[in-house]
């Protein structure tokens, strides 16, 4: 009969007495098991479950701290607006540029900015229903025209409407440099001032209303002071954005104004344009050469406009005005206003931000609403385009 060999048990010690999940008989590591899987010995001392739990909790907390630290260290990529492409849609980026337009909607608690860094077509930045939060956080650093700002956010890139960014946190909008608006004499304005913003005190010397071959209505002025003269051209949308009294007075040669203007160039000669004509703070009547404004100024709109569906219009109708009705398929944001894509036609409707504020129930257009208004078909860089001729008559349903 084979004799069973007997191995002398190892002496219990700190190394094999079960501390740390070690079998006291054979020294095999058993972890949390109550018996040794090798020899079947009872393990009286095991790793405490509370210790394991504490290790797991500590590891989780440490992992979260490391993730947070890594997120802090990872800064969004700083890019130029001209480098934005369709492949960057939803990318979190940082952009720095100068504010070219600003629209504050108190009723909707919204802030809209357009910024440019000299590359690309500009970037639209929107803080929807966040105006109060931005004012509270930024205080006097709330951006204004020509200020340099830095924004961080996710890009929304559209081939039709360009690039935009939606902001939800005030901390993602920083004022880099405040623009100082200076007073300027007409004779001191040169083509080197293109892109700058000045306050000027001038008299209207000449005024004429022109219609181009492509259907645009231009309001051309010659403004002057005792140092020289300069031209100002307002498209119909800008002119109609002016307050009714200003529209009456500014067409009367001899009337005097103090106004905030943007400087641009045309054929290497400087010219000016009222900055954001819808803002009453940007133009002040000093004197009227036309006397007191009549109580009822007739609108320059034909009373017998024919009704037309937008889908029935064509390039042959450029220059004509109609009472247009259209079903809106999509609302897109532009630098100066919104563009409405319509059902059944490639023709778009352009509505400036100042006009948008005057249209009741405008938000219904986001859900495929219908708009009816007097409009004129004009030619633009993107083809035939409808423009409102009387924003007060616009109806959305």
C-alpha positions in Angstrom: 0.0 0.0 0.0 1.3 3.3 -1.0 2.0 5.5 1.9 0.6 8.9 1.9 3.5 11.3 2.2 3.0 13.8 4.9 4.5 17.2 4.4 5.2 19.2 7.5 2.8 22.1 7.8 4.4 25.4 7.5 4.5 27.4 10.7 2.0 30.1 11.0 3.7 33.4 10.6 3.0 37.0 9.5 3.8 35.7 6.0 1.3 32.8 5.9 -1.2 33.3 8.6 -3.9 34.4 6.2 -3.2 38.2 6.3 -3.9 39.7 2.9 -5.8 36.6 1.6 -2.9 34.1 1.9 -3.8 30.4 2.7 -2.3 29.6 6.2 -1.5 26.0 5.1 -0.1 26.1 1.6 0.6 29.8 1.2 -1.6 30.1 -1.9 -3.3 33.5 -2.5 -7.0 33.1 -2.1 -8.2 36.8 -2.2 -11.7 37.0 -0.8 -12.5 33.3 -1.0 -13.4 31.6 2.4 -11.4 28.4 1.6 -8.3 27.7 -0.3 -8.9 26.4 -3.8 -5.7 24.4 -3.7 -5.7 22.5 -0.4 -9.3 23.2 0.9 -8.0 24.8 4.1 -10.2 27.3 5.9 -8.9 30.8 5.5 -9.7 32.6 8.8 -8.4 36.0 7.8 -9.2 37.6 4.4 -9.0 41.0 2.8 -11.8 43.0 4.4 -14.6 43.9 2.0 -14.6 47.4 3.4 -10.9 47.8 2.5 -11.7 46.7 -1.1 -14.6 49.2 -1.3 -12.4 52.0 0.0 -9.7 51.2 -2.6 -12.4 51.2 -5.4 -13.9 54.5 -4.2 -10.5 56.1 -3.9 -9.5 54.9 -7.4 -12.8 56.3 -8.8 -12.2 59.7 -7.2 -8.6 59.8 -8.3 -9.8 59.0 -11.9 -12.3 61.8 -11.9 -9.7 64.2 -10.6 -7.3 63.2 -13.4 -10.1 63.6 -16.0 -11.0 67.0 -14.7 -7.4 68.1 -14.7 -6.9 66.8 -18.2 -10.0 68.7 -19.4 -8.7 71.9 -17.8 -5.3 71.5 -19.5 -6.9 70.8 -22.9 -7.7 74.2 -24.5 -10.0 74.6 -27.5 -8.1 75.1 -30.7 -7.7 78.7 -31.7 -8.6 79.1 -35.4 -9.2 81.7 -38.1 -12.7 82.2 -39.5 -11.4 81.7 -43.0 -10.2 78.2 -42.0 -13.6 77.0 -41.0 -14.9 74.1 -43.2 -17.8 71.7 -43.3 -15.6 69.0 -41.6 -15.4 71.3 -38.5 -19.1 71.1 -37.8 -19.7 70.7 -34.0 -16.0 71.3 -33.3 -15.2 73.2 -30.1 -13.0 76.1 -31.1 -11.8 79.5 -30.0 -12.2 82.5 -32.4 -11.0 86.1 -31.9 -12.3 89.0 -34.0 -13.9 92.4 -34.1 -17.7 92.8 -33.6 -19.2 94.0 -37.0 -22.8 94.0 -35.9 -24.8 93.5 -32.7 -28.5 92.9 -32.1 -30.0 92.9 -28.6 -33.6 91.7 -28.3 -34.9 92.7 -24.9 -38.3 90.9 -25.4 -36.7 87.6 -26.4 -33.7 88.0 -23.9 -31.3 87.3 -26.8 -27.9 88.6 -27.9 -26.6 88.2 -31.5 -23.1 89.2 -32.6 -21.3 89.0 -35.9 -17.5 89.0 -35.7 -14.8 89.2 -38.3 -11.0 88.6 -38.1 -10.3 89.7 -41.6 -10.5 86.2 -43.0 -13.6 84.4 -44.4 -17.1 85.8 -44.4 -17.5 86.3 -40.6 -19.0 84.3 -37.8 -22.5 84.7 -36.3 -22.5 84.3 -32.5 -25.9 83.7 -30.8 -26.9 83.7 -27.1 -30.5 82.7 -27.2 -32.6 83.5 -24.1 -29.3 84.3 -22.3 -29.1 88.2 -22.5 -29.7 88.7 -18.8 -27.1 86.2 -17.8 -24.5 87.7 -20.1 -25.2 91.2 -18.7 -25.0 90.1 -15.2 -21.7 88.3 -15.8 -20.0 90.8 -18.1 -21.4 94.1 -16.8 -19.7 97.0 -18.6 -17.7 94.5 -20.7 -20.8 93.6 -22.7 -19.5 93.9 -26.3 -20.3 96.7 -28.7 -19.6 97.5 -32.3 -15.9 97.3 -33.2 -14.9 95.8 -29.9 -12.5 92.9 -30.1 -13.8 89.7 -28.5 -12.8 86.1 -28.0 -15.4 83.4 -28.1 -15.3 79.7 -27.4 -18.1 77.4 -28.6 -19.2 74.6 -30.9 -19.4 75.5 -34.6 -22.5 75.1 -36.7 -21.4 75.1 -40.3 -23.9 75.4 -43.1 -23.0 75.8 -46.8 -26.2 77.9 -47.3 -25.9 80.2 -44.3 -22.2 80.2 -43.4 -20.7 79.6 -39.9 -22.4 80.3 -36.6 -21.8 79.5 -32.9 -24.3 79.2 -30.0 -23.2 80.4 -26.6 -24.8 79.2 -23.3 -22.1 80.3 -20.8 -21.1 83.9 -20.3 -17.6 82.7 -19.4 -17.1 81.7 -23.1 -17.3 85.3 -24.2 -14.4 87.6 -23.3 -13.9 91.3 -24.2 -10.3 91.6 -25.4 -10.2 95.2 -26.4 -12.7 98.0 -26.1 -13.0 100.2 -29.2 -12.9 103.9 -28.6 -15.3 105.9 -30.9 -13.8 109.3 -31.8 -15.3 112.5 -33.3 -14.0 113.2 -36.8 -14.2 116.0 -39.3 -15.2 115.1 -42.9 -12.0 116.6 -44.3 -9.9 114.3 -42.0 -11.6 111.0 -43.3 -9.5 109.1 -45.8 -9.5 105.7 -47.5 -7.0 104.6 -44.7 -9.9 104.8 -42.2 -11.8 102.0 -43.9 -13.5 99.8 -41.3 -13.3 102.5 -38.6 -16.2 104.0 -36.7 -16.6 107.7 -36.1 -19.1 110.3 -34.9 -19.6 113.1 -37.3 -21.7 116.3 -37.3 -22.8 117.1 -40.8 -25.4 118.8 -43.0 -27.2 117.2 -45.9 -26.0 118.9 -49.1 -27.6 116.7 -51.7 -30.1 113.8 -51.9 -31.4 111.6 -54.7 -33.2 108.3 -54.9 -31.9 105.8 -57.5 -33.0 102.4 -58.8 -30.3 100.2 -60.3 -30.8 97.9 -63.2 -30.8 94.9 -60.9 -33.7 96.4 -58.9 -31.9 97.8 -55.9 -33.2 101.1 -54.5 -30.4 103.4 -53.4 -30.6 106.6 -51.3 -27.6 108.7 -52.2 -26.5 111.6 -50.0 -23.7 114.2 -50.0 -22.9 115.2 -46.5 -20.6 118.0 -45.5 -19.2 120.2 -42.8 -16.8 123.2 -42.9 -13.8 120.9 -43.7 -15.2 119.0 -46.7 -17.8 116.7 -48.3 -18.4 113.0 -48.4 -20.9 110.6 -50.0 -23.2 108.3 -48.1 -25.3 105.5 -49.8 -28.1 103.7 -48.0 -29.9 100.7 -49.5 -33.6 100.6 -49.1 -33.4 98.1 -46.2 -31.1 100.5 -44.3 -33.2 103.5 -45.2 -36.4 101.9 -44.0 -34.7 100.9 -40.7 -34.4 104.6 -39.8 -37.1 106.2 -37.6 -39.9 107.7 -39.6 -39.0 111.3 -38.6 -35.4 110.7 -39.5 -36.4 109.4 -42.9 -38.4 112.6 -43.5 -35.7 115.0 -42.4 -32.7 113.4 -43.9 -34.0 113.8 -47.4 -34.2 117.6 -47.0 -30.9 119.3 -48.0 -29.8 121.7 -45.3 -30.9 119.4 -42.4 -28.2 118.8 -39.9 -27.4 115.6 -38.0 -25.0 114.1 -35.6 -24.5 110.4 -36.5 -22.4 107.3 -35.9 -20.9 106.1 -39.2 -18.8 103.3 -40.7 -16.1 104.3 -43.2 -15.8 102.3 -46.4 -14.3 103.0 -49.8 -15.7 103.1 -53.3 -13.3 103.5 -56.3 -10.5 104.4 -53.8 -12.6 107.2 -52.4 -13.9 107.2 -48.8 -17.6 107.1 -48.1 -19.7 106.6 -45.0 -22.8 104.7 -43.9 -24.9 105.1 -40.8 -23.9 102.3 -38.4 -27.0 100.2 -37.5 -29.7 102.6 -38.8 -32.3 100.9 -36.6 -30.6 102.1 -33.4 -32.0 105.6 -32.6 -28.9 106.4 -30.6 -26.8 106.3 -33.7 -28.4 109.4 -35.4 -29.6 112.6 -33.9 -31.5 115.4 -35.7 -29.9 118.8 -34.9 -32.1 120.8 -37.3 -34.7 120.2 -40.0 -34.6 122.1 -43.3 -38.1 120.7 -44.1 -39.8 122.3 -41.1 -42.0 120.2 -38.8 -42.7 116.7 -39.9 -46.3 116.1 -41.1 -48.3 113.9 -38.8 -49.1 111.5 -41.5 -46.3 110.8 -44.0 -47.5 108.5 -46.8 -45.4 105.4 -47.4 -43.7 105.2 -50.7 -45.5 102.0 -51.6 -48.0 101.4 -54.4 -51.5 100.9 -53.0 -52.6 98.5 -55.7 -50.0 95.8 -55.4 -50.9 92.6 -57.1 -51.0 89.4 -55.0 -48.5 86.8 -56.0 -47.2 83.5 -54.7 -43.5 83.4 -54.2 -43.3 80.2 -56.2 -44.7 82.0 -59.2 -42.0 84.7 -59.4 -39.0 84.5 -61.7 -36.1 86.7 -62.7 -38.3 88.4 -65.2 -40.1 90.1 -62.2 -36.9 91.7 -60.8 -37.6 95.3 -60.0 -41.3 94.8 -59.4 -43.2 94.9 -56.1 -46.0 92.5 -55.1 -48.0 91.5 -52.1 -46.2 88.2 -51.7 -47.3 85.1 -49.7 -44.8 82.3 -49.1 -44.5 79.1 -47.0 -41.2 79.1 -45.2 -39.1 75.9 -45.2 -36.0 77.1 -43.2 -34.8 80.2 -41.4 -31.0 80.9 -41.6 -28.9 83.5 -39.9 -26.7 86.0 -41.8 -24.4 88.8 -40.8 -27.0 91.6 -41.3 -30.3 89.6 -40.9 -32.1 86.4 -41.6 -32.7 84.5 -44.9 -35.9 82.6 -45.4 -35.8 79.5 -47.7 -39.1 79.0 -49.3 -41.1 76.0 -50.5 -41.4 75.6 -54.2 -38.8 78.1 -55.3 -35.1 79.0 -55.1 -35.9 82.6 -54.3 -35.1 83.7 -50.8 -36.5 86.4 -48.6 -34.0 88.6 -46.8 -35.2 90.3 -43.6 -32.8 92.6 -41.6 -32.6 92.0 -37.8 -34.2 95.4 -37.2 -37.1 94.4 -39.4 -37.4 91.1 -37.7 -38.0 92.8 -34.4 -41.1 94.5 -35.8 -42.8 91.4 -37.1 -45.2 89.7 -34.7 -45.0 85.9 -34.3 -41.8 85.8 -36.3 -40.8 82.6 -34.4 -43.6 80.7 -36.1 -41.5 80.8 -39.3 -39.1 78.3 -37.7 -41.9 75.7 -37.7 -42.8 76.2 -41.4 -45.1 79.2 -41.0 -46.4 81.4 -43.8 -45.5 85.1 -44.3 -47.5 87.6 -46.3 -46.1 91.1 -46.9 -45.4 93.8 -49.6 -42.1 92.8 -51.2 -39.9 93.7 -54.0 -37.9 91.2 -56.1 -34.3 92.4 -56.5 -31.1 90.9 -57.8 -28.4 89.8 -55.3 -25.1 87.9 -55.4 -27.0 84.7 -54.8 -29.7 85.3 -57.4 -33.2 86.9 -57.2 -34.1 87.9 -53.7 -37.2 89.3 -52.0 -37.0 92.3 -49.8 -39.8 93.8 -47.6 -41.0 97.2 -48.7 -43.3 97.7 -45.7 -42.4 95.7 -42.6 -45.4 97.0 -40.7 -47.7 95.2 -43.1 -46.0 91.9 -42.7 -48.2 89.1 -41.3 -47.0 85.7 -40.1 -49.4 82.8 -39.6 
